């Protein structure tokens, strides 16, 4: 989950940076799932307020990792990279979801922003662009598709919980989110990631550094 610019990072540096980003986001989502369970199951009010803050933070941290660490002149190039464009959309979806949770008592439709963000991010992971050798891309795509399917399932359950308030659904969606968070936490870029240019499954050639 890190932008790369030709000649500025080695493949090993990119793999380490990506692994760190996955771990940080995984830890934040584990905390989100735990707090959601605490709020939905045990009625802990502060927990229900705290987890949207962490969702917002997860989005902001991802956005900060992509753009401010590079010169402004590189931002357009970053956006043109299909992988980083998807990361940007994921970050914005998390920011929107966390923000919407603060106003759920207003328009009822805001309650669907968070589940919708789950589904959107899940779809992006299903189609996530990868950089590297053919074998590395294949392994990374497979793992991201498992993650994407898990997030979509969490989103659909969360949406059902909004439409039909139910104690079981209120517990189930954060449990499924926890499974997705663990996948992020343990994910490691496969050997060969970022090693060579490769026309990934998105159909575009990917730069290596």
MARNU-844712 format. One line per 10 residues: their letters; for each residue x, y, z of N, C-alpha, C. Coordinates in Angstrom, 2 decimals, always signed. Layout:
N
A = X:Y:Z:X:Y:Z:X:Y:Z ~ ...
! end
This chain:
209
XXXXXXXXXX = +0.82:-1.20:+0.00:+0.00:+0.00:+0.00:+0.86:+1.26:+0.00 ~ +1.80:+1.31:-0.88:+2.65:+2.49:-0.92:+2.93:+2.86:-2.37 ~ +2.90:+4.17:-2.62:+3.19:+4.65:-3.95:+4.65:+4.43:-4.29 ~ +4.95:+4.21:-5.55:+6.33:+4.08:-5.94:+6.62:+4.92:-7.16 ~ +7.80:+5.46:-7.19:+8.23:+6.34:-8.28:+9.49:+5.74:-8.88 ~ +9.57:+5.75:-10.19:+10.69:+5.12:-10.87:+12.02:+5.60:-10.30 ~ +12.83:+4.62:-9.85:+14.16:+4.93:-9.37:+14.22:+5.42:-7.95 ~ +13.10:+5.61:-7.25:+13.14:+6.20:-5.91:+13.10:+5.15:-4.81 ~ +12.62:+3.95:-5.07:+12.52:+2.90:-4.06:+12.93:+1.56:-4.67 ~ +13.59:+0.75:-3.88:+13.89:-0.61:-4.32:+12.67:-1.48:-4.08
XXXXXXXXXX = +12.55:-2.61:-4.79:+11.42:-3.52:-4.54:+11.33:-3.96:-3.09 ~ +12.49:-4.20:-2.44:+12.48:-4.62:-1.05:+11.91:-3.54:-0.14 ~ +12.28:-2.29:-0.41:+11.74:-1.17:+0.38:+10.23:-1.06:+0.19 ~ +9.78:-1.25:-1.03:+8.35:-1.17:-1.32:+7.59:-2.28:-0.62 ~ +8.15:-3.49:-0.60:+7.49:-4.60:+0.09:+7.38:-4.33:+1.59 ~ +8.47:-3.83:+2.17:+8.44:-3.54:+3.62:+7.42:-2.45:+3.94 ~ +7.39:-1.42:+3.12:+6.44:-0.32:+3.34:+5.00:-0.81:+3.20 ~ +4.76:-1.65:+2.20:+3.42:-2.18:+1.99:+3.00:-3.08:+3.16 ~ +3.92:-3.92:+3.62:+3.62:-4.80:+4.75:+3.28:-3.98:+6.00 ~ +4.03:-2.90:+6.22:+3.76:-2.05:+7.37:+2.38:-1.41:+7.27
XXXXXXXXXX = +2.03:-0.93:+6.08:+0.72:-0.31:+5.88:-0.40:-1.31:+6.13 ~ -0.23:-2.54:+5.64:-1.24:-3.56:+5.88:-1.39:-3.85:+7.38 ~ -0.26:-3.91:+8.09:-0.32:-4.20:+9.53:-1.03:-3.08:+10.29 ~ -0.69:-1.84:+9.96:-1.31:-0.70:+10.66:-2.82:-0.69:+10.43 ~ -3.23:-0.84:+9.16:-4.66:-0.83:+8.86:-5.35:-2.03:+9.51 ~ -4.67:-3.18:+9.53:-5.24:-4.36:+10.17:-5.46:-4.15:+11.65 ~ -4.48:-3.55:+12.34:-4.61:-3.28:+13.78:-5.77:-2.32:+14.04 ~ -5.87:-1.29:+13.23:-6.96:-0.32:+13.41:-8.33:-0.99:+13.22 ~ -8.45:-1.85:+12.21:-9.74:-2.50:+11.97:-10.05:-3.56:+13.02 ~ -9.03:-4.18:+13.60:-9.27:-5.09:+14.73:-9.86:-4.31:+15.90
XXXXXXXXXX = -9.30:-3.12:+16.15:-9.82:-2.27:+17.21:-11.25:-1.83:+16.90 ~ -11.51:-1.49:+15.63:-12.87:-1.10:+15.22:-13.86:-2.24:+15.50 ~ -13.50:-3.45:+15.10:-14.38:-4.60:+15.30:-14.62:-4.85:+16.78 ~ -13.55:-4.77:+17.58:-13.70:-4.99:+19.02:-14.59:-3.96:+19.67 ~ -14.41:-2.70:+19.30:-15.23:-1.63:+19.87:-16.67:-1.74:+19.42 ~ -16.88:-2.13:+18.16:-18.25:-2.30:+17.67:-18.96:-3.41:+18.44 ~ -18.26:-4.49:+18.72:-18.85:-5.58:+19.51:-19.16:-5.09:+20.92 ~ -18.23:-4.33:+21.50:-18.45:-3.80:+22.85:-19.67:-2.89:+22.90 ~ -19.84:-2.08:+21.85:-20.99:-1.18:+21.82:-22.28:-1.88:+21.49 ~ -22.25:-2.78:+20.50:-23.48:-3.44:+20.06:-23.96:-4.52:+21.02
XXXXXXXXXX = -23.03:-5.22:+21.66:-23.40:-6.33:+22.52:-23.57:-5.90:+23.97 ~ -22.60:-5.11:+24.46:-22.60:-4.75:+25.87:-23.11:-3.34:+26.15 ~ -23.50:-2.64:+25.09:-24.09:-1.31:+25.27:-23.14:-0.27:+25.80 ~ -21.85:-0.43:+25.55:-20.85:+0.55:+26.01:-20.89:+1.75:+25.06 ~ -21.44:+2.84:+25.55:-21.70:+3.99:+24.69:-20.42:+4.56:+24.10 ~ -19.38:+4.70:+24.93:-18.14:+5.31:+24.42:-17.51:+4.46:+23.31 ~ -17.72:+3.15:+23.37:-17.17:+2.27:+22.33:-17.85:+2.54:+21.00 ~ -19.16:+2.77:+21.05:-19.90:+3.05:+19.82:-19.50:+4.38:+19.21 ~ -18.97:+5.28:+20.06:-18.50:+6.57:+19.56:-17.05:+6.48:+19.08 ~ -16.29:+5.59:+19.72:-14.85:+5.52:+19.44:-14.54:+4.83:+18.12
XXXXXXXXXX = -15.30:+3.79:+17.75:-14.90:+3.05:+16.55:-15.02:+3.87:+15.26 ~ -16.02:+4.75:+15.13:-16.01:+5.59:+13.91:-14.77:+6.50:+13.84 ~ -14.26:+6.92:+15.02:-13.05:+7.74:+15.03:-11.88:+6.95:+14.45 ~ -11.78:+5.67:+14.81:-10.70:+4.83:+14.30:-10.85:+4.58:+12.79 ~ -12.10:+4.46:+12.34:-12.32:+4.29:+10.89:-11.84:+5.53:+10.15 ~ -12.21:+6.69:+10.67:-11.76:+7.95:+10.08:-10.24:+8.03:+10.10 ~ -9.63:+7.62:+11.21:-8.18:+7.65:+11.33:-7.52:+6.71:+10.33 ~ -8.12:+5.52:+10.13:-7.57:+4.56:+9.17:-7.53:+5.17:+7.77 ~ -8.59:+5.87:+7.40:-8.63:+6.51:+6.09:-7.61:+7.63:+5.96 ~ -7.50:+8.45:+7.01:-6.56:+9.58:+6.97:-5.11:+9.09:+6.91
XXXXXXXXXX = -4.80:+8.05:+7.70:-3.43:+7.53:+7.70:-3.06:+6.96:+6.33 ~ -4.01:+6.26:+5.71:-3.73:+5.71:+4.39:-3.51:+6.82:+3.38 ~ -4.34:+7.85:+3.45:-4.20:+8.98:+2.53:-2.86:+9.70:+2.74 ~ -2.47:+9.86:+4.01:-1.21:+10.52:+4.32:-0.01:+9.70:+3.85 ~ -0.16:+8.38:+3.88:+0.93:+7.51:+3.43:+1.12:+7.58:+1.92 ~ +0.08:+7.95:+1.20:+0.15:+7.95:-0.25:+0.69:+9.26:-0.81 ~ +0.18:+10.40:-0.32:+0.49:+11.67:-0.98:+1.51:+12.58:-0.28 ~ +1.32:+12.98:+0.97:+2.23:+13.97:+1.56:+3.68:+13.52:+1.67 ~ +3.95:+12.22:+1.57:+5.34:+11.74:+1.62:+6.05:+11.93:+0.29 ~ +5.35:+12.46:-0.71:+5.93:+12.69:-2.02:+5.73:+14.15:-2.43
XXXXXXXXXX = +6.58:+14.68:-3.30:+6.41:+16.05:-3.79:+5.05:+16.22:-4.47 ~ +4.48:+17.41:-4.34:+3.16:+17.68:-4.93:+3.19:+17.39:-6.43 ~ +4.33:+17.64:-7.06:+4.43:+17.40:-8.49:+4.24:+15.94:-8.88 ~ +4.41:+15.04:-7.92:+4.25:+13.61:-8.20:+2.82:+13.12:-8.00 ~ +1.97:+13.95:-7.42:+0.64:+13.48:-7.02:-0.19:+13.00:-8.21 ~ -0.09:+13.70:-9.33:-0.85:+13.29:-10.51:-0.34:+11.93:-11.00 ~ +0.97:+11.71:-10.97:+1.52:+10.42:-11.37:+1.06:+9.32:-10.42 ~ +0.97:+9.64:-9.14:+0.50:+8.67:-8.15:-0.94:+8.27:-8.47 ~ -1.77:+9.26:-8.76:-3.18:+8.99:-9.05:-3.32:+8.14:-10.32 ~ -2.42:+8.34:-11.27:-2.52:+7.59:-12.52:-2.14:+6.12:-12.37
XXXXXXXXXX = -1.41:+5.81:-11.28:-1.08:+4.41:-11.03:-2.34:+3.71:-10.55 ~ -2.78:+2.63:-11.22:-4.06:+2.00:-10.87:-4.11:+1.50:-9.43 ~ -2.99:+1.00:-8.90:-2.98:+0.51:-7.52:-3.18:+1.65:-6.54 ~ -2.45:+2.76:-6.75:-2.57:+3.88:-5.83:-3.89:+4.63:-5.98 ~ -4.46:+4.60:-7.17:-5.78:+5.19:-7.35:-6.80:+4.42:-6.52 ~ -6.69:+3.09:-6.51:-7.59:+2.29:-5.69:-7.37:+2.55:-4.21 ~ -6.10:+2.67:-3.79:-5.81:+2.98:-2.39:-6.40:+4.32:-1.98 ~ -6.34:+5.29:-2.89:-6.91:+6.61:-2.62:-8.42:+6.51:-2.41 ~ -9.08:+5.77:-3.27:-10.54:+5.61:-3.14:-10.88:+4.89:-1.84 ~ -10.09:+3.88:-1.48:-10.30:+3.17:-0.21:-10.18:+4.14:+0.97
XXXXXXXXXX = -9.15:+4.98:+0.94:-8.95:+5.95:+2.02:-10.13:+6.91:+2.11 ~ -10.60:+7.42:+0.97:-11.74:+8.34:+0.97:-13.01:+7.66:+1.45 ~ -13.18:+6.38:+1.10:-14.36:+5.64:+1.55:-14.35:+5.48:+3.07 ~ -13.19:+5.20:+3.64:-13.07:+5.08:+5.10:-13.35:+6.41:+5.78 ~ -12.83:+7.48:+5.21:-13.07:+8.81:+5.78:-14.56:+9.15:+5.75 ~ -15.20:+8.87:+4.61:-16.64:+9.13:+4.49:-17.43:+8.28:+5.46 ~ -17.05:+7.01:+5.61:-17.78:+6.11:+6.51:-17.65:+6.55:+7.96 ~ -16.43:+6.87:+8.38:-16.24:+7.32:+9.76:-16.98:+8.61:+10.05 ~ -16.95:+9.54:+9.10:-17.64:+10.82:+9.28:-19.15:+10.63:+9.34 ~ -19.69:+9.78:+8.46:-21.13:+9.57:+8.41:-21.67:+8.99:+9.71
XXXXXXXXXX = -20.85:+8.16:+10.39:-21.30:+7.54:+11.64:-21.57:+8.57:+12.73 ~ -20.93:+9.72:+12.65:-21.15:+10.77:+13.65:-22.51:+11.44:+13.48 ~ -23.12:+11.27:+12.30:-24.38:+11.95:+12.01:-25.51:+10.96:+11.73 ~ -25.38:+9.74:+12.22:-26.38:+8.72:+11.93:-27.75:+9.07:+12.48 ~ -27.81:+9.88:+13.52:-29.11:+10.25:+14.09:-29.85:+11.25:+13.21 ~ -29.15:+11.78:+12.20:-29.79:+12.71:+11.27:-30.48:+11.91:+10.16 ~ -30.19:+12.15:+8.89:-30.86:+11.37:+7.84:-30.59:+9.88:+8.00 ~ -31.64:+9.08:+7.92:-31.51:+7.63:+8.14:-30.56:+6.99:+7.14 ~ -30.49:+7.55:+5.93:-29.65:+6.97:+4.90:-28.17:+6.97:+5.25 ~ -27.76:+7.82:+6.17:-26.35:+7.87:+6.55:-25.90:+6.56:+7.19
XXXXXXXXXX = -26.84:+5.82:+7.75:-26.49:+4.54:+8.35:-26.00:+3.53:+7.34 ~ -26.28:+3.76:+6.06:-25.85:+2.84:+5.01:-24.50:+3.22:+4.40 ~ -23.95:+4.37:+4.81:-22.65:+4.79:+4.26:-21.56:+3.82:+4.69 ~ -21.57:+3.45:+5.97:-20.55:+2.54:+6.48:-20.64:+1.17:+5.80 ~ -21.80:+0.53:+5.73:-21.88:-0.74:+4.99:-21.50:-0.57:+3.52 ~ -21.91:+0.55:+2.92:-21.57:+0.80:+1.53:-20.07:+0.91:+1.33 ~ -19.38:+1.50:+2.30:-17.93:+1.61:+2.22:-17.29:+0.22:+2.26 ~ -17.83:-0.65:+3.13:-17.36:-2.04:+3.18:-17.43:-2.68:+1.80 ~ -18.60:-2.57:+1.18:-18.84:-3.22:-0.10:-17.93:-2.63:-1.18 ~ -17.83:-1.30:-1.22:-16.98:-0.64:-2.20:-15.52:-1.08:-2.05
XXXXXXXXXX = -15.03:-1.06:-0.82:-13.63:-1.46:-0.58:-13.44:-2.93:-0.94 ~ -14.44:-3.75:-0.62:-14.36:-5.16:-0.99:-14.25:-5.36:-2.49 ~ -15.05:-4.62:-3.24:-15.00:-4.72:-4.71:-13.63:-4.27:-5.22 ~ -13.09:-3.21:-4.63:-11.77:-2.73:-5.04:-10.69:-3.77:-4.76 ~ -10.82:-4.50:-3.67:-9.86:-5.57:-3.38:-10.04:-6.73:-4.35 ~ -11.25:-7.00:-4.76:-11.48:-8.07:-5.74:-10.79:-7.76:-7.06 ~ -10.69:-6.48:-7.39:-10.10:-6.06:-8.66:-8.78:-5.33:-8.46 ~ -8.14:-5.55:-7.32:-6.97:-4.76:-6.93:-5.79:-4.97:-7.87 ~ -5.26:-3.87:-8.40:-4.09:-3.92:-9.27:-2.86:-4.31:-8.46 ~ -1.98:-5.11:-9.07:-0.76:-5.56:-8.40:+0.45:-5.32:-9.30
XXXXXXXXXX = +1.60:-5.14:-8.67:+2.85:-4.93:-9.40:+3.83:-6.05:-9.05 ~ +4.51:-6.59:-10.05:+5.52:-7.59:-9.75:+5.61:-8.67:-10.81 ~ +6.30:-9.74:-10.47:+6.42:-10.87:-11.39:+5.07:-11.57:-11.50 ~ +4.94:-12.40:-12.53:+3.67:-13.09:-12.73:+3.22:-13.90:-11.54 ~ +4.14:-14.66:-10.93:+3.78:-15.49:-9.79:+3.41:-14.64:-8.58 ~ +4.14:-13.55:-8.36:+3.85:-12.67:-7.23:+2.47:-12.02:-7.39 ~ +2.19:-11.56:-8.61:+0.89:-10.95:-8.87:-0.23:-11.95:-8.64 ~ -0.04:-13.18:-9.11:-1.06:-14.21:-8.94:-1.36:-14.47:-7.46 ~ -0.31:-14.57:-6.64:-0.49:-14.83:-5.21:-1.16:-13.65:-4.52 ~ -0.71:-12.43:-4.86:-1.28:-11.24:-4.24:-2.74:-11.06:-4.62
XXXXXXXXXX = -3.07:-11.31:-5.90:-4.46:-11.19:-6.35:-5.36:-12.16:-5.60 ~ -4.89:-13.39:-5.45:-5.69:-14.40:-4.75:-5.99:-13.98:-3.30 ~ -4.97:-13.50:-2.60:-5.15:-13.09:-1.21:-6.06:-11.88:-1.09 ~ -5.91:-10.94:-2.02:-6.77:-9.76:-1.99:-8.22:-10.10:-2.32 ~ -8.42:-11.10:-3.14:-9.80:-11.50:-3.44:-10.47:-12.15:-2.25 ~ -9.74:-12.93:-1.47:-10.30:-13.47:-0.23:-10.70:-12.33:+0.70 ~ -9.79:-11.36:+0.82:-10.07:-10.20:+1.67:-11.27:-9.41:+1.16 ~ -11.34:-9.20:-0.15:-12.45:-8.47:-0.73:-13.78:-9.14:-0.48 ~ -13.82:-10.46:-0.64:-15.06:-11.20:-0.41:-15.50:-11.09:+1.04 ~ -14.53:-11.12:+1.97:-14.84:-11.01:+3.39:-15.43:-9.64:+3.71
XXXXXXXXXX = -14.84:-8.59:+3.13:-15.34:-7.24:+3.38:-16.72:-7.03:+2.78 ~ -16.97:-7.58:+1.61:-18.30:-7.46:+1.01:-19.34:-8.15:+1.88 ~ -19.00:-9.32:+2.41:-19.92:-10.03:+3.30:-20.21:-9.19:+4.55 ~ -19.16:-8.60:+5.13:-19.35:-7.75:+6.31:-20.27:-6.57:+5.99 ~ -20.07:-5.97:+4.80:-20.89:-4.84:+4.40:-22.35:-5.21:+4.21 ~ -22.60:-6.35:+3.59:-23.98:-6.78:+3.37:-24.68:-7.08:+4.70 ~ -23.95:-7.68:+5.63:-24.54:-7.97:+6.94:-24.80:-6.67:+7.70 ~ -23.85:-5.72:+7.62:-24.03:-4.43:+8.28:-25.22:-3.68:+7.69 ~ -25.40:-3.76:+6.37:-26.56:-3.11:+5.74:-27.86:-3.74:+6.21 ~ -27.87:-5.06:+6.31:-29.06:-5.75:+6.81:-29.37:-5.33:+8.23
XXXXXXXXXX = -28.32:-5.12:+9.05:-28.51:-4.70:+10.43:-29.11:-3.31:+10.53 ~ -28.82:-2.48:+9.52:-29.39:-1.12:+9.49:-30.87:-1.19:+9.11 ~ -31.19:-1.99:+8.10:-32.56:-2.08:+7.62:-33.46:-2.84:+8.61 ~ -32.92:-3.90:+9.17:-33.70:-4.72:+10.12:-32.87:-4.89:+11.39 ~ -32.97:-3.94:+12.32:-32.17:-4.02:+13.55:-32.34:-5.38:+14.21 ~ -31.22:-6.04:+14.43:-31.25:-7.40:+14.96:-29.97:-7.62:+15.76 ~ -30.12:-8.19:+16.96:-28.96:-8.38:+17.83:-27.92:-9.29:+17.20 ~ -28.37:-10.33:+16.53:-27.43:-11.27:+15.91:-26.64:-10.60:+14.80 ~ -27.32:-9.82:+13.95:-26.63:-9.12:+12.87:-25.66:-8.08:+13.40 ~ -26.04:-7.43:+14.52:-25.20:-6.41:+15.11:-23.89:-6.99:+15.64
XXXXXXXXXX = -23.91:-8.27:+15.97:-22.70:-8.95:+16.42:-21.94:-9.54:+15.25 ~ -22.70:-10.03:+14.26:-22.08:-10.77:+13.16:-21.20:-9.90:+12.28 ~ -21.65:-8.67:+11.95:-20.85:-7.87:+11.02:-19.48:-7.50:+11.59 ~ -19.37:-7.13:+12.88:-18.01:-6.87:+13.36:-17.15:-8.12:+13.47 ~ -17.78:-9.28:+13.67:-17.03:-10.54:+13.69:-16.43:-10.82:+12.31 ~ -17.23:-10.60:+11.27:-16.74:-10.80:+9.91:-15.67:-9.75:+9.59 ~ -15.88:-8.51:+10.07:-14.86:-7.47:+9.88:-13.56:-7.88:+10.57 ~ -13.67:-8.50:+11.72:-12.49:-8.96:+12.45:-11.69:-9.96:+11.61 ~ -12.42:-10.84:+10.91:-11.76:-11.82:+10.04:-11.00:-11.10:+8.92 ~ -11.60:-10.05:+8.37:-10.92:-9.27:+7.32:-9.70:-8.55:+7.89
XXXXXXXXXX = -9.85:-8.00:+9.09:-8.75:-7.27:+9.72:-7.55:-8.18:+9.97 ~ -7.83:-9.41:+10.40:-6.75:-10.37:+10.63:-6.04:-10.69:+9.32 ~ -6.80:-10.79:+8.23:-6.19:-11.03:+6.92:-5.23:-9.90:+6.56 ~ -5.63:-8.67:+6.84:-4.74:-7.53:+6.59:-3.50:-7.59:+7.47 ~ -3.70:-7.95:+8.73:-2.61:-7.97:+9.69:-1.52:-8.97:+9.31 ~ -1.93:-10.13:+8.84:-0.96:-11.19:+8.55:-0.46:-11.16:+7.09 ~ -1.02:-10.27:+6.28:-0.62:-10.22:+4.87:+0.83:-9.77:+4.74 ~ +1.56:-10.45:+3.87:+2.92:-10.05:+3.52:+3.05:-10.10:+2.00 ~ +3.68:-9.10:+1.45:+3.87:-9.08:+0.00:+4.69:-10.30:-0.42 ~ +4.25:-11.03:-1.43:+4.99:-12.23:-1.87:+6.32:-11.87:-2.51
XXXXXXXXXX = +7.25:-12.81:-2.47:+8.53:-12.61:-3.15:+8.28:-12.33:-4.62 ~ +8.94:-11.31:-5.14:+8.74:-10.93:-6.53:+7.83:-9.73:-6.70 ~ +7.15:-9.32:-5.63:+6.30:-8.13:-5.72:+7.17:-6.91:-6.01 ~ +6.75:-6.08:-6.95:+7.44:-4.86:-7.36:+8.77:-5.13:-8.07 ~ +9.02:-6.38:-8.44:+10.32:-6.71:-9.04:+10.44:-6.28:-10.50 ~ +9.40:-6.54:-11.29:+9.48:-6.22:-12.71:+8.16:-5.64:-13.18 ~ +8.21:-4.97:-14.33:+6.96:-4.47:-14.92:+6.11:-5.66:-15.29 ~ +4.80:-5.52:-15.07:+3.89:-6.63:-15.36:+2.53:-6.09:-15.72 ~ +1.96:-6.62:-16.77:+0.60:-6.24:-17.12:-0.33:-7.04:-16.25 ~ -0.81:-6.43:-15.20:-1.61:-7.13:-14.20:-3.01:-7.44:-14.69
XXXXXXXXX = -3.83:-7.96:-13.75:-5.17:-8.39:-14.15:-6.07:-7.20:-14.42 ~ -5.58:-5.97:-14.13:-6.36:-4.79:-14.50:-6.10:-4.40:-15.95 ~ -5.12:-5.10:-16.57:-4.86:-4.85:-17.98:-3.88:-3.73:-18.27 ~ -3.30:-3.11:-17.19:-2.38:-2.03:-17.40:-0.98:-2.43:-16.97 ~ +0.01:-1.92:-17.67:+1.39:-2.21:-17.30:+1.74:-1.45:-16.05 ~ +2.46:-2.11:-15.12:+2.77:-1.50:-13.85:+4.25:-1.21:-13.72 ~ +4.61:+0.02:-13.31:+6.00:+0.32:-13.07:+6.50:-0.42:-11.85 ~ +7.78:-0.66:-11.78:+8.31:-1.47:-10.69:+8.85:-0.66:-9.54 ~ +9.23:+0.56:-9.75:+9.84:+1.33:-8.66:+9.28:+2.75:-8.65
! end
